[in-house]
Amino acid sequence: MASFDSRRRQEQGKCTKQKQMQKPKTDLFGRTRLHTIISSYVLFLLLCSIVFPTISATQSDNFRRLNQTFRPGEESKKMRLIRSHLFKINKPSVKSIQSPDGDIMDCVMVHHQPAFDHPTLKGTKPLDPPERPNGHHHAGMGSENYQLWTLSGESCPDGTIPIRRTTEQDILRTNSIKRFGRKIAKPVRRDSSNGGHEHAVGYVSGEEYYGAKASINVWDPNVTNQYEFSLSQMWVISGSFGDDLNTIEAGWQVSPELYGDNYPRFFTYWTTDAYQATGCYNLLCSGFVQTNNRVAIGAAISPKSSYNGGQFDISILIWKDPKQGNWWLEFGSGVLVGYWPGSLFTHLQDHASMIQFGGEVVNSEPSGSHTSTQMGSGHFSGEGFGKASYFRNMQVVDWDNSLIPLSNLRVLADKPNCYDIRGGVNNVWGNYIYYGGPGQNPRCP
């Protein structure tokens, strides 16, 4: 049986022969009737091209993809890989909730979550919460009020956790299925910008740290394109700034590539080898064990702060349980989200050697100039409360599992003409920082 390609060539040959056999008609004076010939010729070519189109070199890939529809059972390798990956991370759910921002939250049985795919966690069960650090206080307001998906009034049943469903479109936006949900591996330092990543951070080092806490006001900074992001977070760090770097991270981020929109979203991250092969955002790989059915990691935060208007902040606490050695996460006002098992890490099995607070953006230098992606509110630190981004009531957890004020806070901005930072202390906010900026401006070309 002739293939589709051979039949197409035969029919195109017929079209060519018929065109060659056509002879122009003339009137009584022997003149060609151009309008009739041209109209017929164009119509004939159009019909031939519609039924049996000529495939150019630039169209050959599209044609091959089209031709695959004529071969039942065949599927592109990329789509097979995508669907295989989705099968791994989208676990069976007992209920699904539609969020106003377009997300779907799947209520997954707690023991079916991605964490328990990890080799060191298979066969284990979520642990009971530990005691909070000494000196910890919260207002008791439920943090489920902070996320858009809860506005529907729906919630996940006890014994389940909400997981943002990953779609084919989410993965298609990334450059690599293998790297989906991971930060770009890069040299990690804080004395220079690297690989387009620019920071404005406050940090403490030189002691043993067992956690940190701060409140961060939430904004929706403009992000220029899907290859860039803007985030504000805490880093709990141990190891050298080389291939053995361990980090635990949490905060809010705007990432069009990861989420497909510009909403600020609560996120987590971890790595044990400087972002090379371990760790990921949220629950996009095995590792973090979620224990709460009211908070969805990766979900949009609402409300947001407004310039010269109301300020809305979220509280984040990360601390190491002295008994079990796991790193626990609290979000909002007293709601435990879950924990990073100590077994995931090398250096962080013991303690952290540095804590950082602040912002980070990716500068892809569109059109050869600095990006206009904003950090924080998009305004410099000098504008202060109601206009600039802040971290307030910044504390660390000491060896005795107690929250204490920072000592010797230092600040650093990779490119202070683009994004800057300043620190301070007062009786109400304790240690605080203002930070951020607009990116491209006359002083940051």
Secondary structure per residue as TSV (DSSP state, phi and psi in degrees):
chain	resnum	aa	ss	phi	psi
A	1	M	-	360.0	129.4
A	2	A	-	-65.1	143.2
A	3	S	-	-74.4	166.6
A	4	F	H	-60.5	-41.4
A	5	D	H	-60.5	-46.0
A	6	S	H	-66.3	-40.1
A	7	R	H	-64.2	-38.0
A	8	R	H	-61.5	-40.9
A	9	R	H	-67.4	-39.2
A	10	Q	H	-61.9	-45.7
A	11	E	H	-68.8	-35.6
A	12	Q	H	-64.9	-33.5
A	13	G	H	-63.5	-41.2
A	14	K	H	-60.1	-43.6
A	15	C	H	-58.6	-42.4
A	16	T	H	-65.7	-45.4
A	17	K	H	-61.5	-43.4
A	18	Q	H	-63.6	-36.1
A	19	K	H	-65.5	-38.8
A	20	Q	H	-68.5	-32.5
A	21	M	H	-76.7	-18.2
A	22	Q	-	-66.1	133.3
A	23	K	-	-120.0	139.7
A	24	P	-	-68.2	141.3
A	25	K	-	-89.1	152.7
A	26	T	B	-124.0	159.5
A	27	D	-	-88.3	-168.2
A	28	L	T	-61.9	-23.3
A	29	F	T	-96.5	3.6
A	30	G	-	83.9	12.6
A	31	R	-	-91.0	144.6
A	32	T	B	-72.2	137.7
A	33	R	-	-87.3	83.5
A	34	L	H	-60.7	-41.4
A	35	H	H	-65.1	-36.0
A	36	T	H	-70.0	-45.4
A	37	I	H	-63.1	-46.8
A	38	I	H	-63.1	-43.6
A	39	S	H	-63.0	-43.9
A	40	S	H	-65.7	-42.5
A	41	Y	H	-63.5	-45.7
A	42	V	H	-64.0	-42.7
A	43	L	H	-62.2	-40.6
A	44	F	H	-64.7	-45.0
A	45	L	H	-62.1	-40.2
A	46	L	H	-62.3	-44.4
A	47	L	H	-63.4	-42.1
A	48	C	H	-62.8	-41.4
A	49	S	H	-71.0	-30.6
A	50	I	H	-71.7	-45.6
A	51	V	H	-76.4	-43.8
A	52	F	S	-132.3	76.1
A	53	P	-	-64.8	144.5
A	54	T	-	-76.5	130.1
A	55	I	-	-98.7	116.1
A	56	S	-	-81.4	171.9
A	57	A	G	-61.6	-38.4
A	58	T	G	-72.6	-18.6
A	59	Q	G	-97.5	-5.9
A	60	S	H	-60.5	-38.1
A	61	D	H	-64.7	-42.9
A	62	N	H	-63.0	-38.5
A	63	F	H	-65.9	-41.8
A	64	R	H	-61.1	-39.8
A	65	R	H	-65.5	-40.1
A	66	L	H	-63.1	-42.5
A	67	N	H	-64.0	-23.0
A	68	Q	G	-65.7	-23.1
A	69	T	G	-68.7	-15.0
A	70	F	G	-89.0	-1.1
A	71	R	S	-116.8	94.1
A	72	P	T	-55.6	142.1
A	73	G	T	88.6	-13.3
A	74	E	-	-87.6	147.7
A	75	E	-	-149.1	147.6
A	76	S	-	-62.4	146.4
A	77	K	H	-60.9	-38.8
A	78	K	H	-64.4	-43.7
A	79	M	H	-66.5	-34.1
A	80	R	H	-64.0	-41.5
A	81	L	H	-64.9	-41.0
A	82	I	H	-62.6	-47.4
A	83	R	H	-67.2	-32.9
A	84	S	H	-65.8	-41.1
A	85	H	H	-67.6	-40.9
A	86	L	H	-61.5	-36.7
A	87	F	H	-63.2	-33.2
A	88	K	H	-71.9	-40.3
A	89	I	H	-98.1	-24.7
A	90	N	S	-91.5	97.8
A	91	K	-	-81.5	156.7
A	92	P	-	-57.3	139.4
A	93	S	E	-118.5	156.0
A	94	V	E	-97.2	-12.4
A	95	K	E	-163.9	148.7
A	96	S	E	-128.7	141.3
A	97	I	E	-123.9	127.0
A	98	Q	E	-85.0	125.7
A	99	S	-	-92.5	149.1
A	100	P	T	-58.4	-24.4
A	101	D	T	-87.7	4.3
A	102	G	S	101.6	-14.0
A	103	D	-	-66.9	155.1
A	104	I	E	-118.4	125.4
A	105	M	E	-101.2	119.7
A	106	D	E	-94.2	129.6
A	107	C	E	-88.1	105.7
A	108	V	E	-106.7	136.8
A	109	M	E	-54.4	134.5
A	110	V	G	-57.1	-33.8
A	111	H	G	-83.0	-2.8
A	112	H	G	-100.9	-0.7
A	113	Q	S	-64.9	159.8
A	114	P	G	-56.4	-28.5
A	115	A	G	-51.7	-38.6
A	116	F	G	-83.5	9.2
A	117	D	G	-83.5	-14.3
A	118	H	S	-69.7	136.4
A	119	P	T	-53.2	-36.8
A	120	T	T	-82.6	-6.7
A	121	L	T	-114.3	-8.9
A	122	K	T	-59.1	134.5
A	123	G	T	83.9	-2.1
A	124	T	-	-95.3	172.7
A	125	K	-	-125.9	155.6
A	126	P	-	-57.6	142.8
A	127	L	-	-87.6	159.1
A	128	D	-	-73.9	150.9
A	129	P	-	-63.4	144.8
A	130	P	-	-87.6	178.6
A	131	E	-	-73.0	144.9
A	132	R	-	-70.5	160.8
A	133	P	-	-61.6	152.2
A	134	N	B	-62.3	139.4
A	135	G	T	87.0	5.7
A	136	H	-	-86.0	129.7
A	137	H	-	-132.8	145.2
A	138	H	-	-143.3	159.6
A	139	A	-	-81.7	-16.0
A	140	G	-	87.2	3.5
A	141	M	-	-75.6	132.1
A	142	G	-	-66.8	127.6
A	143	S	G	-75.3	-5.2
A	144	E	G	-64.6	-19.2
A	145	N	G	-70.8	-7.6
A	146	Y	G	-92.3	-0.6
A	147	Q	B	-125.1	138.1
A	148	L	G	-60.5	-36.8
A	149	W	G	-63.4	-21.5
A	150	T	G	-80.3	-9.3
A	151	L	G	-67.0	-18.2
A	152	S	G	-69.8	-15.6
A	153	G	S	85.7	-6.2
A	154	E	-	-84.4	156.7
A	155	S	-	-147.5	162.9
A	156	C	-	-85.2	140.9
A	157	P	-	-65.0	159.8
A	158	D	T	-57.9	145.5
A	159	G	T	86.6	-0.2
A	160	T	E	-125.1	167.6
A	161	I	E	-130.4	147.6
A	162	P	E	-82.5	128.7
A	163	I	E	-125.9	125.3
A	164	R	E	-62.3	124.7
A	165	R	-	-71.3	130.8
A	166	T	-	-89.3	136.1
A	167	T	-	-110.8	168.3
A	168	E	H	-58.8	-38.9
A	169	Q	H	-62.6	-36.6
A	170	D	H	-58.2	-46.8
A	171	I	H	-74.6	-34.1
A	172	L	H	-64.2	-23.6
A	173	R	T	-74.5	-18.1
A	174	T	S	-88.0	156.9
A	175	N	S	-79.2	-18.3
A	176	S	-	-148.9	125.5
A	177	I	S	-61.8	-38.6
A	178	K	T	-62.8	-34.0
A	179	R	T	-94.6	2.9
A	180	F	T	-58.1	130.7
A	181	G	T	83.3	5.5
A	182	R	S	-117.7	151.3
A	183	K	-	-73.0	157.9
A	184	I	-	-70.3	127.9
A	185	A	-	-62.9	129.5
A	186	K	-	-155.3	158.5
A	187	P	-	-62.4	130.7
A	188	V	-	-108.6	110.3
A	189	R	-	-137.9	171.7
A	190	R	S	-126.1	10.5
A	191	D	S	-107.0	7.0
A	192	S	S	-164.5	160.4
A	193	S	-	-82.7	149.1
A	194	N	B	-136.2	130.7
A	195	G	T	56.5	30.0
A	196	G	T	85.3	-2.9
A	197	H	E	-86.3	125.9
A	198	E	E	-124.0	139.3
A	199	H	E	-126.1	153.9
A	200	A	E	-136.7	105.5
A	201	V	E	-134.8	150.7
A	202	G	E	-105.5	142.9
A	203	Y	E	-150.3	156.3
A	204	V	E	-127.3	146.9
A	205	S	E	-153.7	172.9
A	206	G	E	95.7	-3.4
A	207	E	E	-126.2	179.3
A	208	E	E	-96.4	123.7
A	209	Y	E	-116.6	138.5
A	210	Y	-	-119.1	22.0
A	211	G	E	147.4	-179.6
A	212	A	E	-160.3	159.5
A	213	K	E	-144.7	146.7
A	214	A	E	-165.7	160.6
A	215	S	E	-109.4	135.4
A	216	I	E	-124.9	129.9
A	217	N	E	-82.0	145.4
A	218	V	-	-102.5	132.9
A	219	W	-	-129.4	174.9
A	220	D	-	-123.8	73.5
A	221	P	-	-60.7	147.9
A	222	N	-	-71.1	130.5
A	223	V	-	-115.3	123.7
A	224	T	S	-63.2	-42.9
A	225	N	S	-149.5	172.8
A	226	Q	T	-72.9	-9.0
A	227	Y	T	-90.5	0.9
A	228	E	-	-118.0	163.7
A	229	F	-	-145.7	167.5
A	230	S	E	-137.3	128.5
A	231	L	E	-140.7	159.6
A	232	S	E	-133.7	126.2
A	233	Q	E	-158.0	170.9
A	234	M	E	-104.6	140.9
A	235	W	E	-113.6	129.8
A	236	V	E	-109.1	116.7
A	237	I	E	-125.7	141.9
A	238	S	E	-148.7	155.8
A	239	G	S	93.5	173.8
A	240	S	-	-79.6	165.9
A	241	F	S	-82.9	57.9
A	242	G	S	-135.5	-149.7
A	243	D	T	-71.7	-11.6
A	244	D	T	-102.6	14.7
A	245	L	-	-62.2	130.1
A	246	N	E	-108.4	132.4
A	247	T	E	-139.7	149.8
A	248	I	E	-123.6	131.9
A	249	E	E	-137.1	145.8
A	250	A	E	-158.2	146.7
A	251	G	E	169.3	-146.4
A	252	W	E	-125.5	152.4
A	253	Q	E	-147.9	153.1
A	254	V	E	-114.8	116.6
A	255	S	-	-141.6	94.1
A	256	P	H	-59.2	-33.9
A	257	E	H	-67.3	-43.2
A	258	L	H	-75.3	-38.5
A	259	Y	H	-113.9	-15.2
A	260	G	S	81.6	13.4
A	261	D	S	-154.2	-171.7
A	262	N	-	-118.6	25.7
A	263	Y	-	-76.2	142.9
A	264	P	-	-73.4	134.4
A	265	R	E	-131.4	141.6
A	266	F	E	-69.9	130.0
A	267	F	E	-141.5	162.0
A	268	T	E	-132.0	162.5
A	269	Y	E	-154.9	156.3
A	270	W	E	-154.9	154.2
A	271	T	E	-154.4	154.1
A	272	T	S	-124.1	4.7
A	273	D	S	-143.8	42.4
A	274	A	T	58.6	44.1
A	275	Y	T	70.5	15.3
A	276	Q	S	-80.3	-64.7
A	277	A	S	-127.4	-10.6
A	278	T	S	-111.2	155.2
A	279	G	-	82.0	172.8
A	280	C	-	-174.6	173.3
A	281	Y	B	-73.9	142.3
A	282	N	T	53.5	-127.1
A	283	L	T	-112.1	30.3
A	284	L	S	-81.8	2.5
A	285	C	S	-151.8	173.8
A	286	S	S	-77.7	146.9
A	287	G	-	152.9	-77.9
A	288	F	-	-67.3	133.2
A	289	V	E	-103.8	112.6
A	290	Q	E	-88.6	138.6
A	291	T	-	-120.9	-3.6
A	292	N	-	-109.8	138.8
A	293	N	S	-100.0	8.4
A	294	R	S	-111.9	-16.4
A	295	V	-	-114.9	130.2
A	296	A	-	-108.1	117.1
A	297	I	T	-72.4	130.7
A	298	G	T	95.2	-1.8
A	299	A	-	-85.4	153.1
A	300	A	B	-67.8	140.7
A	301	I	B	-95.0	138.6
A	302	S	-	-149.2	138.8
A	303	P	S	-81.7	-176.0
A	304	K	-	-123.7	162.3
A	305	S	-	-73.6	154.6
A	306	S	-	-127.5	146.7
A	307	Y	T	-63.7	125.1
A	308	N	T	60.1	25.7
A	309	G	S	-136.2	-149.1
A	310	G	-	-65.5	143.1
A	311	Q	-	-112.3	131.3
A	312	F	-	-123.2	124.9
A	313	D	E	-127.5	159.4
A	314	I	E	-116.9	148.2
A	315	S	E	-104.3	137.0
A	316	I	E	-130.0	130.2
A	317	L	E	-126.9	128.2
A	318	I	E	-123.9	127.7
A	319	W	E	-150.7	156.6
A	320	K	E	-94.5	126.1
A	321	D	-	-68.6	117.5
A	322	P	T	-63.1	-24.2
A	323	K	T	-86.2	-49.5
A	324	Q	T	-95.3	-21.2
A	325	G	-	83.5	11.4
A	326	N	-	-93.6	154.9
A	327	W	E	-100.2	115.1
A	328	W	E	-97.4	152.8
A	329	L	E	-123.1	128.9
A	330	E	E	-117.1	135.0
A	331	F	E	-123.6	140.9
A	332	G	T	76.2	-134.5
A	333	S	T	-112.9	70.5
A	334	G	T	98.9	9.5
A	335	V	E	-97.2	119.5
A	336	L	E	-75.1	130.9
A	337	V	E	-93.8	-41.9
A	338	G	E	160.8	-156.1
A	339	Y	E	-152.2	154.7
A	340	W	E	-94.8	116.5
A	341	P	-	-60.3	138.3
A	342	G	G	-59.1	-25.6
A	343	S	G	-67.8	-14.1
A	344	L	G	-69.7	-24.2
A	345	F	-	-110.6	168.7
A	346	T	S	-107.1	-76.2
A	347	H	G	-64.9	-37.4
A	348	L	G	-76.6	0.4
A	349	Q	G	-65.3	-21.9
A	350	D	T	-101.7	-79.3
A	351	H	-	-154.7	171.6
A	352	A	E	-92.5	150.6
A	353	S	E	-108.8	-6.9
A	354	M	E	-154.5	143.6
A	355	I	E	-124.0	134.5
A	356	Q	E	-126.6	148.7
A	357	F	E	-134.8	133.7
A	358	G	E	154.1	-158.0
A	359	G	E	-117.3	158.5
A	360	E	E	-146.7	139.4
A	361	V	E	-133.1	161.4
A	362	V	E	-103.6	128.0
A	363	N	-	-109.7	101.7
A	364	S	-	-87.3	2.2
A	365	E	-	51.9	60.2
A	366	P	G	-62.0	137.4
A	367	S	G	59.2	22.4
A	368	G	G	81.3	1.3
A	369	S	S	-116.3	170.4
A	370	H	-	-64.0	145.5
A	371	T	-	-65.6	155.6
A	372	S	-	-96.7	9.4
A	373	T	-	-60.3	130.1
A	374	Q	-	-87.7	150.9
A	375	M	B	-108.3	131.8
A	376	G	T	64.6	-124.9
A	377	S	T	-80.8	-10.9
A	378	G	S	89.1	6.2
A	379	H	S	-121.9	150.9
A	380	F	-	-70.0	160.2
A	381	S	G	-61.2	-30.7
A	382	G	G	-64.9	-15.8
A	383	E	G	-75.3	-20.0
A	384	G	-	74.0	-160.4
A	385	F	T	-60.7	138.9
A	386	G	T	85.8	-9.9
A	387	K	T	-130.7	-41.3
A	388	A	S	-98.2	161.0
A	389	S	E	-77.1	152.6
A	390	Y	E	-145.0	156.7
A	391	F	E	-114.8	133.7
A	392	R	E	-129.6	163.7
A	393	N	E	48.7	49.5
A	394	M	E	-77.0	127.5
A	395	Q	E	-139.3	164.5
A	396	V	E	-125.6	159.8
A	397	V	E	-100.3	128.6
A	398	D	-	-94.3	-173.8
A	399	W	T	-62.4	-23.1
A	400	D	T	-95.0	16.7
A	401	N	S	57.5	43.3
A	402	S	B	-121.9	138.4
A	403	L	E	-78.7	126.9
A	404	I	E	-133.8	156.8
A	405	P	E	-63.9	159.5
A	406	L	-	-72.4	148.4
A	407	S	S	-124.2	136.4
A	408	N	S	61.8	48.2
A	409	L	-	-68.5	129.0
A	410	R	E	-116.2	152.3
A	411	V	E	-123.9	149.6
A	412	L	E	-150.6	131.1
A	413	A	E	-121.5	126.0
A	414	D	S	-61.2	-44.0
A	415	K	S	-134.3	83.7
A	416	P	T	-63.0	-17.5
A	417	N	T	-78.7	-13.2
A	418	C	T	-105.9	-44.0
A	419	Y	S	-145.2	130.5
A	420	D	E	-128.4	-179.9
A	421	I	E	-156.0	148.4
A	422	R	E	-148.9	146.7
A	423	G	E	-114.8	165.4
A	424	G	E	-166.9	-179.4
A	425	V	E	-150.3	139.2
A	426	N	E	-148.8	178.2
A	427	N	T	-72.5	-24.9
A	428	V	T	-92.3	-45.9
A	429	W	T	-95.6	-5.8
A	430	G	E	57.9	-136.7
A	431	N	E	-76.1	135.6
A	432	Y	E	-147.5	164.1
A	433	I	E	-138.0	147.1
A	434	Y	E	-108.9	143.7
A	435	Y	E	-158.6	167.4
A	436	G	E	124.3	-170.0
A	437	G	B	161.7	173.8
A	438	P	-	-89.3	-7.9
A	439	G	S	79.1	-127.6
A	440	Q	S	-57.6	130.2
A	441	N	B	-162.5	175.6
A	442	P	T	-54.0	-31.7
A	443	R	T	-90.3	-5.0
A	444	C	B	-134.4	74.4
A	445	P	-	-71.0	360.0
